[in-house]
Amino acid sequence: MLSLYLPGPSWLHSVAAGWKLAALLGLSILLYQWPILPLLLGLQLLTLWAYCRLGSPGRLQLRRVLQMLAPLFGLIFLLQGWLLDWNSALILLLRMLVLVLLANLISLTTTLEAMLAALTPLFAPLAWMGWQPARFAFAISLFIRFVPVLLAVLQHLHAAWQARGGGYQLWRLAIPLTIQTLRMSDQVAEALAARGGIPTQGFK
């Protein structure tokens, strides 16, 4: 479940994980401070181009993510346009789409080990209080990995719901999604226990 990494020789693979995460954080702040439509459109095109540079596996992942996000983002766009205005709805949609796609792109081009190595130093001050920074870094990395996995689970549940004539009452998927999430959490916990728990050093 954690192996979302796509091996490849692309330029994104050669960029250090720390720089990728820092760029995503900076871009998140930038887009919320200056939600300019031309900037969002340009970043969206650049993001799509980055996926295409990964070849057919990257394009396949892009199509899957867009298929998973389409129902939810479509609903958000309609609600935002109805409550406020359509220009604000478009800006909100593009901003969320850019950030989600970029976060998924980082997961595809960054190994879990590299992500841990980049995040662990950020929690180094916690060692002064007797806590292990690697555990917090692992939790953040695991959360990042879980997001596209949960989206895939939601897509499968939605497809099964539609096949059974469930209609548009998507809120009914909340309970099976919660159950699937708890099951995956148990599986991850058992896999970690079988491997001796969370490593606290040796990340490169």
Secondary structure, 3 states (H helix, E strand, C coil): CCCCCCCCCCHHHHCCHHHHHHHHHHHHHHHHHCCCHHHHHHHHHHHHHHHHCCCHHHHHHHHHHHHHHHHHHHHHHHHHHHHCCHHHHHHHHHHHHHHHHHHHHHHHHCCHHHHHHHHHHHHHHHHHHCCCHHHHHHHHHHHHHHHHHHHHHHHHHHHHHHHCCCCCCHHHHHHHHHHHHHHHHHHHHHHHHHCCCCCCCCCC
